[in-house]
Structure formats: C-alpha cells, structure tokens
Amino acid sequence: SNLQKLSLRLTLLENVTEQIYRHVELQYLDLSWNQLTELPKEMSQLTNLRTLRLEANPLADIPHVALRLPKLRRISLPLAFRKYRDAIRQLYPHIQLFFPSA
C-alpha cells in the first residue's frame, strides 16, 4: 500500500497495532486523544514518518522509540512532558516539539 497519512485521533486506542507498522511509507500519523500508555519498539519500522501526534495520551514515559525515527521532524506530546522540553530538545535538536492543550 502507499498510505502516507493516517489519523486515528479519538479512537480510544490502547495499543498501537501491528497493522500500522506495515505502512512503512507513512509520513504523518495522528494518534492523539487516545489511551496509549506506551509506544512499542516496532514503531521503529516507520522510518519515513515525519510528523507524529501523541498529545492527550497517558504515556508513561518519553517516547524515545518515536523520537529516534530518522525522518521525524515534528512531534506533539502530552502536556505532562512539557517539563522535559529542554532535555528532549538537547537529545533531538532536529525535531520540533509541540505540547497542544486542546
């Protein structure tokens, strides 16, 4: 398939499913406003991803698996991670961080 943009916003997702990793050509993925507590290591297969939206999820930890994606340039994170903004920017200076509240 040639799916480049996928929105699963507000779908009550608790896990990122295997079907998503098959879309290695994805460039934009919106997983915001769900129930994700973590991102699985398989996210690393999305090597073409440029934008990832994760705001409004109860993530337990900084999603390093996503931040390490080679082409990622923009990520939105839950407000709870705003206090780590400077540390994240130091580790991943090429990525624009966003912390939307609504």
C-alpha positions in Angstrom: 0.0 0.0 0.0 1.0 3.6 -0.4 -0.7 5.2 2.7 1.2 8.3 3.6 -1.2 9.9 6.1 -3.2 8.2 8.8 -5.4 9.7 11.6 -6.5 7.5 14.5 -7.4 10.5 16.6 -10.1 10.0 19.2 -10.4 6.2 18.6 -9.9 5.0 22.2 -6.7 3.2 21.1 -4.9 1.5 24.0 -2.2 -0.1 21.8 -0.5 0.7 18.5 -1.4 -2.3 16.4 0.7 -4.3 14.0 -1.3 -3.2 11.0 0.1 0.3 11.4 3.8 -0.9 11.2 3.1 -2.4 7.8 2.6 1.1 6.4 6.3 1.9 6.3 5.6 4.7 3.8 3.6 6.6 6.4 4.8 10.2 6.7 2.1 11.6 9.0 0.5 9.7 11.9 -2.0 11.1 14.3 -2.5 9.0 17.5 -3.7 11.9 19.6 -6.5 11.8 22.1 -6.4 8.1 22.8 -5.4 5.8 25.7 -1.8 5.0 24.8 0.5 4.4 27.7 3.5 3.4 25.7 4.7 3.0 22.1 6.1 -0.4 21.2 9.6 -0.8 19.8 8.0 -1.8 16.5 7.3 1.8 15.9 10.9 2.0 14.7 9.7 0.4 11.4 8.1 3.7 10.4 11.3 5.0 9.0 9.5 7.6 6.7 7.5 9.2 9.4 7.9 13.0 9.5 5.1 14.1 11.8 3.7 12.2 14.8 0.9 13.5 17.1 0.7 12.0 20.5 -0.9 14.7 22.6 -3.6 13.8 25.1 -2.4 10.3 25.7 -1.5 8.9 29.2 2.0 8.0 28.1 4.1 6.7 31.0 7.5 7.7 29.5 9.1 9.9 26.9 8.6 8.0 23.6 12.2 7.6 22.6 11.4 5.0 20.0 9.5 7.6 18.1 12.0 10.4 18.7 14.7 8.2 17.2 12.9 7.8 13.9 15.3 9.0 11.2 13.0 11.4 9.3 10.9 12.6 12.2 10.8 16.4 12.3 7.6 17.3 14.2 6.0 15.6 17.3 3.3 16.7 19.6 3.5 15.3 23.1 1.2 15.3 26.2 1.4 18.3 28.4 2.9 16.2 31.2 6.1 16.1 29.2 6.5 19.8 28.8 8.8 19.9 31.9 11.2 17.7 29.9 11.2 20.0 26.9 14.7 21.3 27.2 16.2 17.8 27.8 14.3 16.4 24.8 15.5 19.3 22.6 19.1 18.6 23.6 18.8 15.0 22.7 16.8 15.6 19.5 17.6 19.1 18.2 16.3 18.5 14.7 12.7 17.8 15.9 10.1 20.5 16.5 8.2 19.8 19.8 4.6 20.8 20.4 2.5 20.5 23.5 -1.1 21.3 22.5 -3.6 21.5 25.2 -6.8 21.3 23.2 
